[in-house]
Amino acid sequence: MSRIHDVGGMEGFGAVDPYDDGEAFHADWEARVYALQAALLRRGVYRLDEFRDAIERLEPSVYLQTSYYARWLAAIEDLLDRKGVLERGWAGHG
């Protein structure tokens, strides 16, 4: 099944910017999301394939309008909710 993240062969996304600024993260919160994801994997809260699937299950409009680490955070929130670790809205998010 093809999902929105599978954009191979699709057009209309504009030119690819090959510039690499050398920065792994462009904001502190991105590094925190990365660390949170790594800790949750190490603790066995979910598996890497579950995390990838959670990203791929994002609504197409959400997937296309959010940044790389915002997708990670959305996937983490979804997995924590699905597994009963935290309920949605736990941090004022709806």
PyMOL Python script that loads the backbone (N, CA, C, O; Angstrom):
from pymol import cmd

cmd.read_pdbstr("""\
ATOM      1  N   MET A   1       0.844  -1.176   0.000  1.00  0.00           N
ATOM      2  CA  MET A   1       0.000   0.000   0.000  1.00  0.00           C
ATOM      3  C   MET A   1       0.890   1.240   0.000  1.00  0.00           C
ATOM      4  O   MET A   1       1.811   1.347   0.810  1.00  0.00           O
ATOM      5  N   SER A   2       0.620   2.161  -0.894  1.00  0.00           N
ATOM      6  CA  SER A   2       1.373   3.402  -0.972  1.00  0.00           C
ATOM      7  C   SER A   2       0.765   4.429  -0.021  1.00  0.00           C
ATOM      8  O   SER A   2      -0.450   4.626   0.007  1.00  0.00           O
ATOM      9  N   ARG A   3       1.615   5.066   0.741  1.00  0.00           N
ATOM     10  CA  ARG A   3       1.184   6.123   1.660  1.00  0.00           C
ATOM     11  C   ARG A   3       1.846   7.429   1.250  1.00  0.00           C
ATOM     12  O   ARG A   3       2.722   7.439   0.385  1.00  0.00           O
ATOM     13  N   ILE A   4       1.436   8.521   1.860  1.00  0.00           N
ATOM     14  CA  ILE A   4       1.898   9.844   1.456  1.00  0.00           C
ATOM     15  C   ILE A   4       3.408  10.004   1.592  1.00  0.00           C
ATOM     16  O   ILE A   4       4.008  10.769   0.837  1.00  0.00           O
ATOM     17  N   HIS A   5       4.034   9.307   2.530  1.00  0.00           N
ATOM     18  CA  HIS A   5       5.476   9.448   2.697  1.00  0.00           C
ATOM     19  C   HIS A   5       6.252   8.876   1.504  1.00  0.00           C
ATOM     20  O   HIS A   5       7.410   9.236   1.295  1.00  0.00           O
ATOM     21  N   ASP A   6       5.636   8.006   0.737  1.00  0.00           N
ATOM     22  CA  ASP A   6       6.278   7.381  -0.408  1.00  0.00           C
ATOM     23  C   ASP A   6       6.099   8.284  -1.618  1.00  0.00           C
ATOM     24  O   ASP A   6       5.199   8.072  -2.431  1.00  0.00           O
ATOM     25  N   VAL A   7       6.955   9.289  -1.738  1.00  0.00           N
ATOM     26  CA  VAL A   7       6.791  10.310  -2.769  1.00  0.00           C
ATOM     27  C   VAL A   7       7.649  10.060  -3.998  1.00  0.00           C
ATOM     28  O   VAL A   7       7.759  10.932  -4.859  1.00  0.00           O
ATOM     29  N   GLY A   8       8.257   8.889  -4.095  1.00  0.00           N
ATOM     30  CA  GLY A   8       9.072   8.571  -5.263  1.00  0.00           C
ATOM     31  C   GLY A   8       8.269   8.730  -6.541  1.00  0.00           C
ATOM     32  O   GLY A   8       7.184   8.166  -6.677  1.00  0.00           O
ATOM     33  N   GLY A   9       8.799   9.489  -7.463  1.00  0.00           N
ATOM     34  CA  GLY A   9       8.148   9.693  -8.747  1.00  0.00           C
ATOM     35  C   GLY A   9       7.095  10.784  -8.748  1.00  0.00           C
ATOM     36  O   GLY A   9       6.572  11.128  -9.808  1.00  0.00           O
ATOM     37  N   MET A  10       6.769  11.341  -7.579  1.00  0.00           N
ATOM     38  CA  MET A  10       5.780  12.421  -7.524  1.00  0.00           C
ATOM     39  C   MET A  10       6.456  13.741  -7.894  1.00  0.00           C
ATOM     40  O   MET A  10       7.651  13.930  -7.665  1.00  0.00           O
ATOM     41  N   GLU A  11       5.681  14.630  -8.459  1.00  0.00           N
ATOM     42  CA  GLU A  11       6.191  15.936  -8.847  1.00  0.00           C
ATOM     43  C   GLU A  11       5.486  17.022  -8.059  1.00  0.00           C
ATOM     44  O   GLU A  11       4.468  16.778  -7.410  1.00  0.00           O
ATOM     45  N   GLY A  12       6.040  18.226  -8.123  1.00  0.00           N
ATOM     46  CA  GLY A  12       5.396  19.372  -7.513  1.00  0.00           C
ATOM     47  C   GLY A  12       5.937  19.752  -6.145  1.00  0.00           C
ATOM     48  O   GLY A  12       5.357  20.601  -5.468  1.00  0.00           O
ATOM     49  N   PHE A  13       7.039  19.139  -5.724  1.00  0.00           N
ATOM     50  CA  PHE A  13       7.612  19.465  -4.422  1.00  0.00           C
ATOM     51  C   PHE A  13       8.739  20.480  -4.515  1.00  0.00           C
ATOM     52  O   PHE A  13       9.333  20.840  -3.499  1.00  0.00           O
ATOM     53  N   GLY A  14       9.036  20.941  -5.707  1.00  0.00           N
ATOM     54  CA  GLY A  14      10.103  21.914  -5.878  1.00  0.00           C
ATOM     55  C   GLY A  14      11.467  21.251  -5.938  1.00  0.00           C
ATOM     56  O   GLY A  14      11.593  20.033  -5.814  1.00  0.00           O
ATOM     57  N   ALA A  15      12.471  22.067  -6.129  1.00  0.00           N
ATOM     58  CA  ALA A  15      13.843  21.571  -6.242  1.00  0.00           C
ATOM     59  C   ALA A  15      14.356  21.092  -4.889  1.00  0.00           C
ATOM     60  O   ALA A  15      13.970  21.606  -3.839  1.00  0.00           O
ATOM     61  N   VAL A  16      15.225  20.106  -4.941  1.00  0.00           N
ATOM     62  CA  VAL A  16      15.889  19.628  -3.737  1.00  0.00           C
ATOM     63  C   VAL A  16      17.052  20.560  -3.437  1.00  0.00           C
ATOM     64  O   VAL A  16      17.852  20.870  -4.321  1.00  0.00           O
ATOM     65  N   ASP A  17      17.145  21.008  -2.188  1.00  0.00           N
ATOM     66  CA  ASP A  17      18.241  21.871  -1.771  1.00  0.00           C
ATOM     67  C   ASP A  17      19.377  20.982  -1.273  1.00  0.00           C
ATOM     68  O   ASP A  17      19.269  20.398  -0.194  1.00  0.00           O
ATOM     69  N   PRO A  18      20.458  20.870  -2.034  1.00  0.00           N
ATOM     70  CA  PRO A  18      21.536  19.966  -1.652  1.00  0.00           C
ATOM     71  C   PRO A  18      22.462  20.544  -0.584  1.00  0.00           C
ATOM     72  O   PRO A  18      23.400  19.871  -0.155  1.00  0.00           O
ATOM     73  N   TYR A  19      22.216  21.768  -0.154  1.00  0.00           N
ATOM     74  CA  TYR A  19      23.082  22.418   0.826  1.00  0.00           C
ATOM     75  C   TYR A  19      22.972  21.720   2.181  1.00  0.00           C
ATOM     76  O   TYR A  19      21.871  21.519   2.693  1.00  0.00           O
ATOM     77  N   ASP A  20      24.097  21.358   2.749  1.00  0.00           N
ATOM     78  CA  ASP A  20      24.159  20.743   4.067  1.00  0.00           C
ATOM     79  C   ASP A  20      24.863  21.720   4.994  1.00  0.00           C
ATOM     80  O   ASP A  20      26.054  21.987   4.832  1.00  0.00           O
ATOM     81  N   ASP A  21      24.134  22.251   5.961  1.00  0.00           N
ATOM     82  CA  ASP A  21      24.739  23.232   6.855  1.00  0.00           C
ATOM     83  C   ASP A  21      25.546  22.581   7.974  1.00  0.00           C
ATOM     84  O   ASP A  21      26.138  23.276   8.800  1.00  0.00           O
ATOM     85  N   GLY A  22      25.572  21.254   8.004  1.00  0.00           N
ATOM     86  CA  GLY A  22      26.374  20.558   8.990  1.00  0.00           C
ATOM     87  C   GLY A  22      25.744  20.440  10.361  1.00  0.00           C
ATOM     88  O   GLY A  22      26.322  19.813  11.249  1.00  0.00           O
ATOM     89  N   GLU A  23      24.585  21.020  10.556  1.00  0.00           N
ATOM     90  CA  GLU A  23      23.907  20.981  11.843  1.00  0.00           C
ATOM     91  C   GLU A  23      22.983  19.769  11.907  1.00  0.00           C
ATOM     92  O   GLU A  23      22.151  19.568  11.022  1.00  0.00           O
ATOM     93  N   ALA A  24      23.133  18.970  12.948  1.00  0.00           N
ATOM     94  CA  ALA A  24      22.236  17.822  13.128  1.00  0.00           C
ATOM     95  C   ALA A  24      20.840  18.283  13.540  1.00  0.00           C
ATOM     96  O   ALA A  24      19.837  17.694  13.137  1.00  0.00           O
ATOM     97  N   PHE A  25      20.789  19.338  14.346  1.00  0.00           N
ATOM     98  CA  PHE A  25      19.513  19.871  14.838  1.00  0.00           C
ATOM     99  C   PHE A  25      19.512  21.381  14.633  1.00  0.00           C
ATOM    100  O   PHE A  25      20.543  22.041  14.753  1.00  0.00           O
ATOM    101  N   HIS A  26      18.334  21.910  14.323  1.00  0.00           N
ATOM    102  CA  HIS A  26      18.226  23.345  14.097  1.00  0.00           C
ATOM    103  C   HIS A  26      17.534  24.062  15.244  1.00  0.00           C
ATOM    104  O   HIS A  26      17.390  25.284  15.222  1.00  0.00           O
ATOM    105  N   ALA A  27      17.104  23.301  16.247  1.00  0.00           N
ATOM    106  CA  ALA A  27      16.488  23.865  17.451  1.00  0.00           C
ATOM    107  C   ALA A  27      16.690  22.864  18.587  1.00  0.00           C
ATOM    108  O   ALA A  27      16.809  21.660  18.356  1.00  0.00           O
ATOM    109  N   ASP A  28      16.727  23.376  19.807  1.00  0.00           N
ATOM    110  CA  ASP A  28      16.930  22.509  20.970  1.00  0.00           C
ATOM    111  C   ASP A  28      15.873  21.421  21.074  1.00  0.00           C
ATOM    112  O   ASP A  28      16.181  20.293  21.460  1.00  0.00           O
ATOM    113  N   TRP A  29      14.622  21.748  20.731  1.00  0.00           N
ATOM    114  CA  TRP A  29      13.556  20.763  20.890  1.00  0.00           C
ATOM    115  C   TRP A  29      13.769  19.558  19.968  1.00  0.00           C
ATOM    116  O   TRP A  29      13.354  18.447  20.299  1.00  0.00           O
ATOM    117  N   GLU A  30      14.410  19.768  18.822  1.00  0.00           N
ATOM    118  CA  GLU A  30      14.666  18.649  17.918  1.00  0.00           C
ATOM    119  C   GLU A  30      15.615  17.641  18.575  1.00  0.00           C
ATOM    120  O   GLU A  30      15.405  16.432  18.481  1.00  0.00           O
ATOM    121  N   ALA A  31      16.646  18.141  19.230  1.00  0.00           N
ATOM    122  CA  ALA A  31      17.586  17.256  19.931  1.00  0.00           C
ATOM    123  C   ALA A  31      16.878  16.509  21.053  1.00  0.00           C
ATOM    124  O   ALA A  31      17.171  15.339  21.299  1.00  0.00           O
ATOM    125  N   ARG A  32      15.960  17.167  21.728  1.00  0.00           N
ATOM    126  CA  ARG A  32      15.209  16.512  22.808  1.00  0.00           C
ATOM    127  C   ARG A  32      14.311  15.399  22.264  1.00  0.00           C
ATOM    128  O   ARG A  32      14.209  14.328  22.863  1.00  0.00           O
ATOM    129  N   VAL A  33      13.667  15.658  21.137  1.00  0.00           N
ATOM    130  CA  VAL A  33      12.817  14.624  20.524  1.00  0.00           C
ATOM    131  C   VAL A  33      13.675  13.435  20.104  1.00  0.00           C
ATOM    132  O   VAL A  33      13.269  12.288  20.290  1.00  0.00           O
ATOM    133  N   TYR A  34      14.846  13.690  19.546  1.00  0.00           N
ATOM    134  CA  TYR A  34      15.754  12.623  19.160  1.00  0.00           C
ATOM    135  C   TYR A  34      16.151  11.785  20.382  1.00  0.00           C
ATOM    136  O   TYR A  34      16.129  10.555  20.336  1.00  0.00           O
ATOM    137  N   ALA A  35      16.512  12.468  21.471  1.00  0.00           N
ATOM    138  CA  ALA A  35      16.916  11.769  22.698  1.00  0.00           C
ATOM    139  C   ALA A  35      15.748  10.987  23.299  1.00  0.00           C
ATOM    140  O   ALA A  35      15.931   9.869  23.780  1.00  0.00           O
ATOM    141  N   LEU A  36      14.561  11.566  23.272  1.00  0.00           N
ATOM    142  CA  LEU A  36      13.372  10.876  23.790  1.00  0.00           C
ATOM    143  C   LEU A  36      13.110   9.608  22.998  1.00  0.00           C
ATOM    144  O   LEU A  36      12.840   8.555  23.575  1.00  0.00           O
ATOM    145  N   GLN A  37      13.188   9.707  21.683  1.00  0.00           N
ATOM    146  CA  GLN A  37      12.946   8.542  20.838  1.00  0.00           C
ATOM    147  C   GLN A  37      13.968   7.458  21.136  1.00  0.00           C
ATOM    148  O   GLN A  37      13.608   6.287  21.252  1.00  0.00           O
ATOM    149  N   ALA A  38      15.232   7.827  21.263  1.00  0.00           N
ATOM    150  CA  ALA A  38      16.286   6.846  21.552  1.00  0.00           C
ATOM    151  C   ALA A  38      16.056   6.186  22.909  1.00  0.00           C
ATOM    152  O   ALA A  38      16.239   4.976  23.043  1.00  0.00           O
ATOM    153  N   ALA A  39      15.660   6.959  23.908  1.00  0.00           N
ATOM    154  CA  ALA A  39      15.415   6.403  25.243  1.00  0.00           C
ATOM    155  C   ALA A  39      14.228   5.445  25.234  1.00  0.00           C
ATOM    156  O   ALA A  39      14.276   4.391  25.867  1.00  0.00           O
ATOM    157  N   LEU A  40      13.172   5.804  24.525  1.00  0.00           N
ATOM    158  CA  LEU A  40      11.994   4.937  24.463  1.00  0.00           C
ATOM    159  C   LEU A  40      12.310   3.627  23.743  1.00  0.00           C
ATOM    160  O   LEU A  40      11.817   2.570  24.135  1.00  0.00           O
ATOM    161  N   LEU A  41      13.121   3.692  22.702  1.00  0.00           N
ATOM    162  CA  LEU A  41      13.549   2.468  22.021  1.00  0.00           C
ATOM    163  C   LEU A  41      14.387   1.595  22.953  1.00  0.00           C
ATOM    164  O   LEU A  41      14.166   0.388  23.048  1.00  0.00           O
ATOM    165  N   ARG A  42      15.351   2.214  23.640  1.00  0.00           N
ATOM    166  CA  ARG A  42      16.206   1.456  24.557  1.00  0.00           C
ATOM    167  C   ARG A  42      15.415   0.793  25.676  1.00  0.00           C
ATOM    168  O   ARG A  42      15.735  -0.318  26.099  1.00  0.00           O
ATOM    169  N   ARG A  43      14.383   1.476  26.152  1.00  0.00           N
ATOM    170  CA  ARG A  43      13.556   0.929  27.236  1.00  0.00           C
ATOM    171  C   ARG A  43      12.559  -0.108  26.733  1.00  0.00           C
ATOM    172  O   ARG A  43      11.888  -0.760  27.533  1.00  0.00           O
ATOM    173  N   GLY A  44      12.456  -0.265  25.423  1.00  0.00           N
ATOM    174  CA  GLY A  44      11.556  -1.258  24.859  1.00  0.00           C
ATOM    175  C   GLY A  44      10.091  -0.844  24.872  1.00  0.00           C
ATOM    176  O   GLY A  44       9.201  -1.691  24.806  1.00  0.00           O
ATOM    177  N   VAL A  45       9.845   0.454  24.957  1.00  0.00           N
ATOM    178  CA  VAL A  45       8.461   0.942  24.949  1.00  0.00           C
ATOM    179  C   VAL A  45       7.809   0.631  23.607  1.00  0.00           C
ATOM    180  O   VAL A  45       6.625   0.303  23.545  1.00  0.00           O
ATOM    181  N   TYR A  46       8.582   0.734  22.545  1.00  0.00           N
ATOM    182  CA  TYR A  46       8.130   0.341  21.214  1.00  0.00           C
ATOM    183  C   TYR A  46       9.351  -0.062  20.410  1.00  0.00           C
ATOM    184  O   TYR A  46      10.488   0.164  20.824  1.00  0.00           O
ATOM    185  N   ARG A  47       9.103  -0.658  19.262  1.00  0.00           N
ATOM    186  CA  ARG A  47      10.179  -1.087  18.374  1.00  0.00           C
ATOM    187  C   ARG A  47      10.354  -0.063  17.242  1.00  0.00           C
ATOM    188  O   ARG A  47       9.458   0.732  16.960  1.00  0.00           O
ATOM    189  N   LEU A  48      11.497  -0.102  16.621  1.00  0.00           N
ATOM    190  CA  LEU A  48      11.786   0.835  15.546  1.00  0.00           C
ATOM    191  C   LEU A  48      10.788   0.714  14.405  1.00  0.00           C
ATOM    192  O   LEU A  48      10.401   1.725  13.819  1.00  0.00           O
ATOM    193  N   ASP A  49      10.361  -0.507  14.075  1.00  0.00           N
ATOM    194  CA  ASP A  49       9.392  -0.657  12.991  1.00  0.00           C
ATOM    195  C   ASP A  49       8.040  -0.062  13.369  1.00  0.00           C
ATOM    196  O   ASP A  49       7.314   0.418  12.499  1.00  0.00           O
ATOM    197  N   GLU A  50       7.689  -0.088  14.662  1.00  0.00           N
ATOM    198  CA  GLU A  50       6.445   0.544  15.108  1.00  0.00           C
ATOM    199  C   GLU A  50       6.549   2.060  14.977  1.00  0.00           C
ATOM    200  O   GLU A  50       5.590   2.727  14.586  1.00  0.00           O
ATOM    201  N   PHE A  51       7.717   2.592  15.305  1.00  0.00           N
ATOM    202  CA  PHE A  51       7.944   4.030  15.197  1.00  0.00           C
ATOM    203  C   PHE A  51       7.827   4.484  13.743  1.00  0.00           C
ATOM    204  O   PHE A  51       7.154   5.468  13.438  1.00  0.00           O
ATOM    205  N   ARG A  52       8.492   3.750  12.854  1.00  0.00           N
ATOM    206  CA  ARG A  52       8.425   4.086  11.426  1.00  0.00           C
ATOM    207  C   ARG A  52       6.982   4.031  10.927  1.00  0.00           C
ATOM    208  O   ARG A  52       6.537   4.918  10.199  1.00  0.00           O
ATOM    209  N   ASP A  53       6.261   2.990  11.319  1.00  0.00           N
ATOM    210  CA  ASP A  53       4.870   2.853  10.900  1.00  0.00           C
ATOM    211  C   ASP A  53       4.018   4.004  11.428  1.00  0.00           C
ATOM    212  O   ASP A  53       3.129   4.492  10.730  1.00  0.00           O
ATOM    213  N   ALA A  54       4.286   4.435  12.656  1.00  0.00           N
ATOM    214  CA  ALA A  54       3.523   5.555  13.228  1.00  0.00           C
ATOM    215  C   ALA A  54       3.747   6.830  12.421  1.00  0.00           C
ATOM    216  O   ALA A  54       2.815   7.611  12.225  1.00  0.00           O
ATOM    217  N   ILE A  55       4.963   7.043  11.955  1.00  0.00           N
ATOM    218  CA  ILE A  55       5.232   8.205  11.099  1.00  0.00           C
ATOM    219  C   ILE A  55       4.464   8.060   9.789  1.00  0.00           C
ATOM    220  O   ILE A  55       3.858   9.017   9.308  1.00  0.00           O
ATOM    221  N   GLU A  56       4.494   6.869   9.223  1.00  0.00           N
ATOM    222  CA  GLU A  56       3.836   6.645   7.943  1.00  0.00           C
ATOM    223  C   GLU A  56       2.313   6.689   8.042  1.00  0.00           C
ATOM    224  O   GLU A  56       1.638   6.881   7.030  1.00  0.00           O
ATOM    225  N   ARG A  57       1.765   6.515   9.233  1.00  0.00           N
ATOM    226  CA  ARG A  57       0.311   6.573   9.419  1.00  0.00           C
ATOM    227  C   ARG A  57      -0.204   7.992   9.636  1.00  0.00           C
ATOM    228  O   ARG A  57      -1.416   8.190   9.732  1.00  0.00           O
ATOM    229  N   LEU A  58       0.672   8.972   9.716  1.00  0.00           N
ATOM    230  CA  LEU A  58       0.213  10.349   9.885  1.00  0.00           C
ATOM    231  C   LEU A  58      -0.715  10.731   8.735  1.00  0.00           C
ATOM    232  O   LEU A  58      -0.535  10.294   7.599  1.00  0.00           O
ATOM    233  N   GLU A  59      -1.694  11.542   9.051  1.00  0.00           N
ATOM    234  CA  GLU A  59      -2.582  12.043   8.003  1.00  0.00           C
ATOM    235  C   GLU A  59      -1.734  12.745   6.942  1.00  0.00           C
ATOM    236  O   GLU A  59      -0.787  13.453   7.284  1.00  0.00           O
ATOM    237  N   PRO A  60      -2.058  12.561   5.670  1.00  0.00           N
ATOM    238  CA  PRO A  60      -1.260  13.184   4.612  1.00  0.00           C
ATOM    239  C   PRO A  60      -1.048  14.686   4.800  1.00  0.00           C
ATOM    240  O   PRO A  60       0.059  15.180   4.584  1.00  0.00           O
ATOM    241  N   SER A  61      -2.083  15.416   5.196  1.00  0.00           N
ATOM    242  CA  SER A  61      -1.920  16.862   5.375  1.00  0.00           C
ATOM    243  C   SER A  61      -0.946  17.171   6.504  1.00  0.00           C
ATOM    244  O   SER A  61      -0.168  18.120   6.409  1.00  0.00           O
ATOM    245  N   VAL A  62      -0.981  16.378   7.571  1.00  0.00           N
ATOM    246  CA  VAL A  62      -0.048  16.565   8.684  1.00  0.00           C
ATOM    247  C   VAL A  62       1.362  16.222   8.232  1.00  0.00           C
ATOM    248  O   VAL A  62       2.301  16.978   8.486  1.00  0.00           O
ATOM    249  N   TYR A  63       1.511  15.096   7.570  1.00  0.00           N
ATOM    250  CA  TYR A  63       2.825  14.655   7.107  1.00  0.00           C
ATOM    251  C   TYR A  63       3.486  15.715   6.227  1.00  0.00           C
ATOM    252  O   TYR A  63       4.664  16.025   6.406  1.00  0.00           O
ATOM    253  N   LEU A  64       2.738  16.265   5.288  1.00  0.00           N
ATOM    254  CA  LEU A  64       3.303  17.221   4.337  1.00  0.00           C
ATOM    255  C   LEU A  64       3.558  18.597   4.933  1.00  0.00           C
ATOM    256  O   LEU A  64       4.377  19.350   4.407  1.00  0.00           O
ATOM    257  N   GLN A  65       2.871  18.942   6.023  1.00  0.00           N
ATOM    258  CA  GLN A  65       2.996  20.281   6.592  1.00  0.00           C
ATOM    259  C   GLN A  65       3.909  20.359   7.808  1.00  0.00           C
ATOM    260  O   GLN A  65       4.121  21.446   8.345  1.00  0.00           O
ATOM    261  N   THR A  66       4.453  19.231   8.251  1.00  0.00           N
ATOM    262  CA  THR A  66       5.283  19.257   9.447  1.00  0.00           C
ATOM    263  C   THR A  66       6.728  18.933   9.107  1.00  0.00           C
ATOM    264  O   THR A  66       7.030  18.301   8.095  1.00  0.00           O
ATOM    265  N   SER A  67       7.593  19.381   9.973  1.00  0.00           N
ATOM    266  CA  SER A  67       9.025  19.143   9.788  1.00  0.00           C
ATOM    267  C   SER A  67       9.391  17.713  10.186  1.00  0.00           C
ATOM    268  O   SER A  67       8.575  16.980  10.745  1.00  0.00           O
ATOM    269  N   TYR A  68      10.603  17.344   9.895  1.00  0.00           N
ATOM    270  CA  TYR A  68      11.102  15.996  10.151  1.00  0.00           C
ATOM    271  C   TYR A  68      10.917  15.597  11.609  1.00  0.00           C
ATOM    272  O   TYR A  68      10.321  14.556  11.887  1.00  0.00           O
ATOM    273  N   TYR A  69      11.412  16.397  12.540  1.00  0.00           N
ATOM    274  CA  TYR A  69      11.314  16.036  13.957  1.00  0.00           C
ATOM    275  C   TYR A  69       9.918  16.269  14.525  1.00  0.00           C
ATOM    276  O   TYR A  69       9.560  15.661  15.534  1.00  0.00           O
ATOM    277  N   ALA A  70       9.134  17.125  13.906  1.00  0.00           N
ATOM    278  CA  ALA A  70       7.727  17.262  14.332  1.00  0.00           C
ATOM    279  C   ALA A  70       6.978  15.973  13.997  1.00  0.00           C
ATOM    280  O   ALA A  70       6.088  15.563  14.743  1.00  0.00           O
ATOM    281  N   ARG A  71       7.329  15.337  12.891  1.00  0.00           N
ATOM    282  CA  ARG A  71       6.732  14.030  12.562  1.00  0.00           C
ATOM    283  C   ARG A  71       7.152  12.991  13.599  1.00  0.00           C
ATOM    284  O   ARG A  71       6.339  12.171  14.025  1.00  0.00           O
ATOM    285  N   TRP A  72       8.411  13.028  14.000  1.00  0.00           N
ATOM    286  CA  TRP A  72       8.883  12.109  15.035  1.00  0.00           C
ATOM    287  C   TRP A  72       8.062  12.295  16.307  1.00  0.00           C
ATOM    288  O   TRP A  72       7.605  11.320  16.903  1.00  0.00           O
ATOM    289  N   LEU A  73       7.876  13.545  16.721  1.00  0.00           N
ATOM    290  CA  LEU A  73       7.138  13.820  17.950  1.00  0.00           C
ATOM    291  C   LEU A  73       5.690  13.347  17.841  1.00  0.00           C
ATOM    292  O   LEU A  73       5.158  12.763  18.785  1.00  0.00           O
ATOM    293  N   ALA A  74       5.061  13.590  16.715  1.00  0.00           N
ATOM    294  CA  ALA A  74       3.686  13.126  16.514  1.00  0.00           C
ATOM    295  C   ALA A  74       3.616  11.603  16.598  1.00  0.00           C
ATOM    296  O   ALA A  74       2.682  11.054  17.182  1.00  0.00           O
ATOM    297  N   ALA A  75       4.596  10.926  16.019  1.00  0.00           N
ATOM    298  CA  ALA A  75       4.632   9.465  16.061  1.00  0.00           C
ATOM    299  C   ALA A  75       4.836   8.966  17.488  1.00  0.00           C
ATOM    300  O   ALA A  75       4.192   8.006  17.910  1.00  0.00           O
ATOM    301  N   ILE A  76       5.728   9.615  18.229  1.00  0.00           N
ATOM    302  CA  ILE A  76       5.965   9.236  19.622  1.00  0.00           C
ATOM    303  C   ILE A  76       4.695   9.408  20.439  1.00  0.00           C
ATOM    304  O   ILE A  76       4.318   8.518  21.201  1.00  0.00           O
ATOM    305  N   GLU A  77       4.033  10.548  20.284  1.00  0.00           N
ATOM    306  CA  GLU A  77       2.782  10.794  21.015  1.00  0.00           C
ATOM    307  C   GLU A  77       1.744   9.728  20.687  1.00  0.00           C
ATOM    308  O   GLU A  77       1.058   9.230  21.579  1.00  0.00           O
ATOM    309  N   ASP A  78       1.629   9.379  19.408  1.00  0.00           N
ATOM    310  CA  ASP A  78       0.668   8.364  18.995  1.00  0.00           C
ATOM    311  C   ASP A  78       0.996   7.014  19.634  1.00  0.00           C
ATOM    312  O   ASP A  78       0.107   6.338  20.151  1.00  0.00           O
ATOM    313  N   LEU A  79       2.256   6.626  19.600  1.00  0.00           N
ATOM    314  CA  LEU A  79       2.649   5.331  20.163  1.00  0.00           C
ATOM    315  C   LEU A  79       2.443   5.287  21.673  1.00  0.00           C
ATOM    316  O   LEU A  79       1.972   4.280  22.201  1.00  0.00           O
ATOM    317  N   LEU A  80       2.787   6.359  22.370  1.00  0.00           N
ATOM    318  CA  LEU A  80       2.608   6.387  23.816  1.00  0.00           C
ATOM    319  C   LEU A  80       1.127   6.313  24.186  1.00  0.00           C
ATOM    320  O   LEU A  80       0.759   5.699  25.187  1.00  0.00           O
ATOM    321  N   ASP A  81       0.293   6.939  23.379  1.00  0.00           N
ATOM    322  CA  ASP A  81      -1.154   6.869  23.601  1.00  0.00           C
ATOM    323  C   ASP A  81      -1.666   5.464  23.314  1.00  0.00           C
ATOM    324  O   ASP A  81      -2.408   4.899  24.118  1.00  0.00           O
ATOM    325  N   ARG A  82      -1.283   4.898  22.186  1.00  0.00           N
ATOM    326  CA  ARG A  82      -1.744   3.551  21.799  1.00  0.00           C
ATOM    327  C   ARG A  82      -1.330   2.486  22.809  1.00  0.00           C
ATOM    328  O   ARG A  82      -2.059   1.522  23.043  1.00  0.00           O
ATOM    329  N   LYS A  83      -0.160   2.669  23.402  1.00  0.00           N
ATOM    330  CA  LYS A  83       0.351   1.684  24.342  1.00  0.00           C
ATOM    331  C   LYS A  83      -0.071   1.971  25.781  1.00  0.00           C
ATOM    332  O   LYS A  83       0.300   1.234  26.695  1.00  0.00           O
ATOM    333  N   GLY A  84      -0.844   3.039  25.989  1.00  0.00           N
ATOM    334  CA  GLY A  84      -1.341   3.355  27.321  1.00  0.00           C
ATOM    335  C   GLY A  84      -0.299   3.939  28.261  1.00  0.00           C
ATOM    336  O   GLY A  84      -0.496   3.959  29.476  1.00  0.00           O
ATOM    337  N   VAL A  85       0.808   4.413  27.702  1.00  0.00           N
ATOM    338  CA  VAL A  85       1.858   5.016  28.526  1.00  0.00           C
ATOM    339  C   VAL A  85       1.434   6.414  28.961  1.00  0.00           C
ATOM    340  O   VAL A  85       1.573   6.778  30.129  1.00  0.00           O
ATOM    341  N   LEU A  86       0.916   7.192  28.016  1.00  0.00           N
ATOM    342  CA  LEU A  86       0.381   8.529  28.269  1.00  0.00           C
ATOM    343  C   LEU A  86      -0.880   8.704  27.447  1.00  0.00           C
ATOM    344  O   LEU A  86      -1.014   8.138  26.362  1.00  0.00           O
ATOM    345  N   GLU A  87      -1.796   9.488  27.969  1.00  0.00           N
ATOM    346  CA  GLU A  87      -3.010   9.783  27.209  1.00  0.00           C
ATOM    347  C   GLU A  87      -2.811  11.070  26.429  1.00  0.00           C
ATOM    348  O   GLU A  87      -2.108  11.978  26.874  1.00  0.00           O
ATOM    349  N   ARG A  88      -3.433  11.139  25.271  1.00  0.00           N
ATOM    350  CA  ARG A  88      -3.378  12.382  24.493  1.00  0.00           C
ATOM    351  C   ARG A  88      -3.907  13.520  25.343  1.00  0.00           C
ATOM    352  O   ARG A  88      -4.845  13.357  26.124  1.00  0.00           O
ATOM    353  N   GLY A  89      -3.287  14.667  25.175  1.00  0.00           N
ATOM    354  CA  GLY A  89      -3.682  15.836  25.950  1.00  0.00           C
ATOM    355  C   GLY A  89      -2.928  15.956  27.256  1.00  0.00           C
ATOM    356  O   GLY A  89      -3.193  16.864  28.044  1.00  0.00           O
ATOM    357  N   TRP A  90      -1.997  15.057  27.495  1.00  0.00           N
ATOM    358  CA  TRP A  90      -1.244  15.057  28.758  1.00  0.00           C
ATOM    359  C   TRP A  90      -0.424  16.320  28.961  1.00  0.00           C
ATOM    360  O   TRP A  90      -0.155  16.697  30.102  1.00  0.00           O
ATOM    361  N   ALA A  91      -0.025  16.974  27.898  1.00  0.00           N
ATOM    362  CA  ALA A  91       0.792  18.185  28.041  1.00  0.00           C
ATOM    363  C   ALA A  91       0.084  19.397  27.455  1.00  0.00           C
ATOM    364  O   ALA A  91       0.720  20.329  26.964  1.00  0.00           O
ATOM    365  N   GLY A  92      -1.223  19.367  27.515  1.00  0.00           N
ATOM    366  CA  GLY A  92      -1.972  20.487  26.981  1.00  0.00           C
ATOM    367  C   GLY A  92      -2.210  20.396  25.487  1.00  0.00           C
ATOM    368  O   GLY A  92      -2.772  21.317  24.894  1.00  0.00           O
ATOM    369  N   HIS A  93      -1.793  19.304  24.871  1.00  0.00           N
ATOM    370  CA  HIS A  93      -2.042  19.097  23.455  1.00  0.00           C
ATOM    371  C   HIS A  93      -3.380  18.391  23.296  1.00  0.00           C
ATOM    372  O   HIS A  93      -3.792  17.617  24.161  1.00  0.00           O
ATOM    373  N   GLY A  94      -4.048  18.661  22.195  1.00  0.00           N
ATOM    374  CA  GLY A  94      -5.358  18.091  22.016  1.00  0.00           C
ATOM    375  C   GLY A  94      -5.411  16.961  21.124  1.00  0.00           C
ATOM    376  O   GLY A  94      -6.483  16.399  20.902  1.00  0.00           O
TER     377      GLY A  94
END
""", "prot")
cmd.dss("prot")
cmd.show_as("cartoon", "prot")
cmd.util.cbc("prot")
cmd.orient("prot")
